[in-house]
Amino acid sequence: MDHFLPNGSTLVIRRPRVEDAAALLECFRQLTMETDFLLYSQAEAMRFSIRDEEDFIRQYLLQPRHLLLLAEVEGQITGSIAINQSRFEKQSHLGELGIAILRSHWNLGIGRRLMTAAIRWAIEHPSMEIIHFGVLANNEKAIQLYRNFGFLECGRLPQAAKTIDGSYVDLITMAKRIKNP
Ligand SMILES: CC(C)(COP(=O)(O)OP(=O)(O)OC[C@H]1O[C@@H](n2cnc3c(N)ncnc32)[C@H](O)[C@@H]1OP(=O)(O)O)[C@@H](O)C(=O)NCCC(=O)NCCS
């Protein structure tokens, strides 16, 4: 489905294809350069090859219990959202969410649309009941986005991340029950 953004461009939210590997890797590397809110560093992102990225995409195509959606604006991959079901049987009702969008495309409502699509998928998932993730405590915008969707803070690991300037940041765990068993 096409979404019309406030800046006049068109957003397509879609599943990935193996051929997206180079563009998705480029997007990931760019993200680690322009935001300190992701746990991956720039150096770590540079270590991934296109082959690694192809395998990363294949894992979602082969395993329908996980979700990866891409945000494509005018043919450019500008972000993604993923939900990964826990590999443990005792936690098969848990899905861990991750989202990131290129800075050039922030504040256009792409995050809200990706969250809507991913949560809709999770509700249809046969066993997923709770979505959770960690977010750095200084990432106010992301926390607001999650609150808008009813996610609540349920834990905090003090000083869990060290930023580029050497200061420590807490990691907040947020979660939401999306359906009952
Ligand atoms: C967090 C992120 C995904 C948000 O994406 P986005 O497309 O810019 O978000 P949206 O435009 O949909 O806005 C989402 C909400 O953020 C809130 N928001 C926007 N600007 C804000 C600000 N400066 N401070 C606080 N909240 C803000 C609004 O409530 C907005 O919802 P609304 O438009 O319905 O009112 C994006 O900024 C990003 O990728 N950041 C870098 C990576 C990252 O932090 N990922 C999350 C790791 S846990």
The ligand as an ORCA input file, in Angstrom:
! r2SCAN-3c Opt
* xyz 0 1
  C      12.723      6.987     16.563
  C      12.412      7.011     15.079
  C      12.206      5.584     14.586
  C      11.127      7.821     14.867
  O      10.810      7.799     13.486
  P      10.052      9.014     12.749
  O       9.643      8.525     11.419
  O      10.876     10.240     12.819
  O       8.776      9.152     13.694
  P       7.372      9.819     13.351
  O       7.567     10.940     12.376
  O       6.421      8.729     13.000
  O       6.991     10.429     14.766
  C       6.765      9.574     15.834
  C       6.372     10.342     17.076
  O       7.516     10.892     17.702
  C       7.071     11.997     18.515
  N       8.037     13.053     18.326
  C       8.400     13.667     17.186
  N       9.376     14.550     17.451
  C       9.637     14.481     18.764
  C      10.539     15.135     19.624
  N      11.408     16.048     19.171
  N      10.551     14.789     20.952
  C       9.688     13.864     21.424
  N       8.802     13.205     20.640
  C       8.789     13.506     19.331
  C       5.690     12.364     18.099
  O       4.803     11.962     19.137
  C       5.472     11.536     16.858
  O       4.178     11.036     16.761
  P       3.013     11.882     15.991
  O       3.596     12.337     14.695
  O       1.922     10.861     15.824
  O       2.690     12.994     16.914
  C      13.552      7.711     14.274
  O      13.764      8.979     14.826
  C      14.849      6.947     14.239
  O      15.032      6.053     13.434
  N      15.814      7.305     15.119
  C      17.160      6.714     15.082
  C      17.169      5.242     15.413
  C      16.440      4.968     16.704
  O      16.502      5.725     17.659
  N      15.758      3.818     16.740
  C      15.054      3.358     17.915
  C      16.006      2.596     18.758
  S      15.197      1.945     20.208
*
